[in-house]
Every structure is written in C-alpha cells, then in structure tokens.
Amino acid sequence: MNGIDIASVTRASRRKNNPRLQFYAEWLREMGFVPDALVQFLPEPGGISLTLCNENIPKYSELLCRTVERGGTLIHVNLHRHREDPQLFLSGVHLKRAGLGYGDNLIIRYEYGSIRMRKLPGGAVKIVNSHLVGKWLADSGFLPDEALTVASTPGLITCKLQENGRGRTAELVRFARENKLKLLQVQKTKLKNEFGQYLDIPSSCLEKAGFSPEETLLAVYGQGVIKLQKPDFVGLGF
C-alpha cells in the first residue's frame, strides 16, 4: 500500500516562530509507524524523509551517529493526546536544516516503512478529487448558492467566485459562453457527515484538463479562487 497526504508546519506558540511539525494520521499505523517505533529523520533537498528503523538495524549508538552526521536525528512515534492515532513530532533546528519554516505546506508520499515530505509552493492546499467539500470552501468564500466560473486548460482547472452571481445571471451566462467557461453554483449538502457546502467539477471540465473523476488532485486555494492540478512529484524532488 502507498498513498499521498498533506501536512503543514506550525509554530511552537504565538510568541515564538520556532517551526513545529506535529503530524498524525490513521495510515501511520498501517505503514508500520506504531507508537514507540524508532524512526530516522533526515533532511533532503526540498523536504524530509522518515524511515522506520525497528528491524535489521545496527546498534542504536551507531545508527544515531550516522544519522547525526547526515544532519538528522532519531525520534519515536507517540500517540496523539486526544486521539487514538499515532503521531510524529519534529521541531526547531531539525526542520530549519531542511529549509522548512512556519506556514510551509508539505505533500507526503508514503509506503510501508517510509515517508517522504516535500515543500509545496505558496498557497493553502488540499488533496481532493472532483468532489470538493469541506469548511475550507466556506473559508474561501464558496458558500451555498454562490456562482463561479470554471476554466479548463491542459493540466489546470481554475474556479473563480463571481460576486453577486444570483443578481447577474444573464450577464454571467453570456460571459461564460463568450469565454468558453463553465458556470456553476456551490451546492448545499444534505449529508450529515459532510460540511455545509460542496462543489462537483463537471466531467467535461475534467476531460479538457486531462483529469479523471477519481484522480488525486492538489487544490491550491485562496479567497475566491481554487486551482486544481496534478501533483508534480518529479518537479517536487521525489
């Protein structure tokens, strides 16, 4: 099994910008990162690597020495205080050596015994497919019944919120037609396990961008705009 996820570098406190990576997920246990497991942390170009060291390792002192020589350290997996998920925690100089600081977003590729993280270029980011849902939509202005245009080009889909869309329907329909855009409306969810709004990207927009409906995409988002693209793993240094 392998997969991808995201994480963010936070800070130790409001008064201190000392970077901190506090990451927990259900899949950590499946990948062998169980509580108390020994993990080797190493800085890598553009990010970090975390390798499980519970099996077939030399003496702890030898492993630690070799790890420190490469700018890394050894850590143990712990259990999140308020959840039942395993947790990895790093802070301070170890993250700085990897060029990471407060506010950085990371994309994660994982498989059994190995986790690699790479810094993403600016902007808040989510991992999604063609069904966009969550509080982050509302935080970016995409509330139920709001209108937006969707532009598709090879490798990129751009969703832009349209101010006062309900009062400009005829104008926006004409604008979308003239510019070969799709005009959509944010929907209100009826499912109890989802947040209050969702947005489904039409299959025609996905096909034009070269995406499939269930494909994993990165959503880079800000106020009034969402950009969907495939993760560029080679470009990110994986």
N, C-alpha and C positions, 0 to 999 in steps of 0.2 A: 504493500500500500504506500502511496505517496500523495502529496497534495500541496496546496498553497494556502497561505493565510496572510494577515497583515498585523502589524504592531506599531505602536508609537512610543517615542522616547518622551518621558515626562520629566519632572524635576522633583528634587527631594522635598522642597517646600516652597511656599510663595516667596519667601525671602531669599532662598538660595536657588541658583540656576544649575546646581550640580545635576548632571543628567542621570536619569534612572530608567532602566528597562525592567518592568515588572510584568511578565507575560504568563498567562495561564490559559489552558485550553483542554478540552476533553481528549483531543487526539494525542496529547503528550504521553498519556499512559499507554495508548496503543503502539506508540513508536518506541516504547521502552523507557521513557523518561518518567519513571515512577518515583515517589517520594524517597529521599535518601540516596538515589542513584548518583554516581560520580560522573561529572561532565567536564570535558575540556573546552574552555573558551579560548578562541584565537581571533585576533583582528585580521581582516582580509581586505583587499582593495575594495572600497565602497561598502563595506559592511563587516559582518562577523560570521564565524562558524561555531557550532556547538556539537560536540561529538561525545556519544555515550562511551564511558570507559570502565564499565563494570566487568567486562570479560576480557581475558587474554591481555592483561596489562602488566608491565614490569612493576618493580617496587614503586610505591607511591612517591617516595622521595625522588626517584629517577624521573618519573613522569612529570612531577612538579617542576623539576629543574629544567627539563627540555621545553616544557610549556612556557615558563617564565622567560627563557632565552628567546622565544618567538613573540614575546610581548603579551602573552596570555596569562590565564590563571585557571585554577581548578575550582569548581563550585559543586554544590549538591542541590538536587531538586528538593523543594519543600512543598508543603501543602498550603493552598490558599486559606487564609484565616476564616473566611466566611463561606467558602465553597468546598466541594469535595474534589476539585480539580488540582492536579499537580501544577507547580508554579516554578518559573525560572526568574531569578532576580540578579541584576547587574547594576552597578552604579559607578559614578566618578571616573577615575583615571582610565579604567579599562574601556569604557565607551569612548572617551576622548581620544584614546590611541587609535580607535577605529574610525575617527573623524566624525563621530556622532554627537549630536547635541540636542538640547531641549527643543521639542517641536518637530523633530525629524520623523517621517513616516517610513516604515520598512515593509518590504514584501518578503514573505517567507516561503521557502521551498523545503519540504521535509519528506523523509523516508525513515525507515526503522534505523534508529541509532544515529541519525544525522539531521541537523537543522542548519540551514544557511539563510542569512538575512542580508538584504541589500537595501541601501537607502534609495528612496524614490524622489524624483524631482518634485518641487514645491506643490502645495495644494493639499487639502484634505482628501483622503482616498478611501474607497470601499471596494470590496470584492463582490461582484454581482453577476447576474446573468440578465436575460431580457426582462425579467420581472423585478422592478425596483421598488423596494418597500422599506420603511423604517423612519424613525424620528429625524434622521439626517435630511430627509426630503423637506420636512416642515422647517427645519433649521435653515435651509437654503431658500425658503420662500415658496416651495412647491406644495401648496395647500390644496385640499379638495376643491374641485371646480375651477381651479386656476388654469389658464390657457398657456400653451407653449408651442414653439415650433421645433421640429426635428430636422436637422440637416445630416445627410449621409454622404460620406466620401470614402474611398477605399481605405480601410483601417481606422476610421474615426466616425463616431456619431456625436453630434453636438446638440444638446437640448437647451433652448433658451426660453425663459419665462417671459410672457408678454403682459405688460402692465394693463390693468383694466380690460382683460380679454373678453369678459362677458358683455361689455358695453361696446366692443369693437369687432363683433363677429364678422360682419360683411367685409370690413376693411382687412381683417386678418386672413379671411378665406382668399381674398384677391391677392394679398401679399404672398401667401404660401403658394398659390398656383403660379404666380409670375416668377417666383424664385425656386420652384421645384422643391418645396419643403412640405413636410407633413405637419398638419395642425392637430394637436392632441389636447386632451383635458385631463388633469390629475383626477383620479378616481378615489372615492371614499370606500375603504374596505369594510366588509361585513364579517370578517373572520375575527374571532376572539383572540387568536394568538398572533395577530399582526397589528402594527401601528395604524393610525387613523387614515393614512393615505398610501396610494400605490400608483405606479405608472408602468404600463406594459409597452415595450418598444415593438412596433409592428414588424411582422416578418419581412415586409418589403424593404424596410429601412435596414434591417439586419443583413439581408441578402446584398443590398447595394454596398454595404460596408465590408462584406466578406465574412460576416459572423454567422454562427448558428444559434438557435434559440437557447440551448442549454450550455453554451460555451462560457467559460470563466472569463470575465472582463474586469478591467480596472475602471472604476468610476472616480474621476478627479472632479471635485465639485466645489463651488463657492456660491455666493449669493446670486441666485437667478440663473445659474448655468451648471450643466453637468456634461462632462466629456467622457465618452466610453471608448476604450481601446483595449487591444490585447496586451498582456504583459510582454515586454521585450526582454526576455530572460538573457539573451546574448548581450544586448546592449547594457544591461544592468550588471553584467560581470559574472553570471552564474556559469 
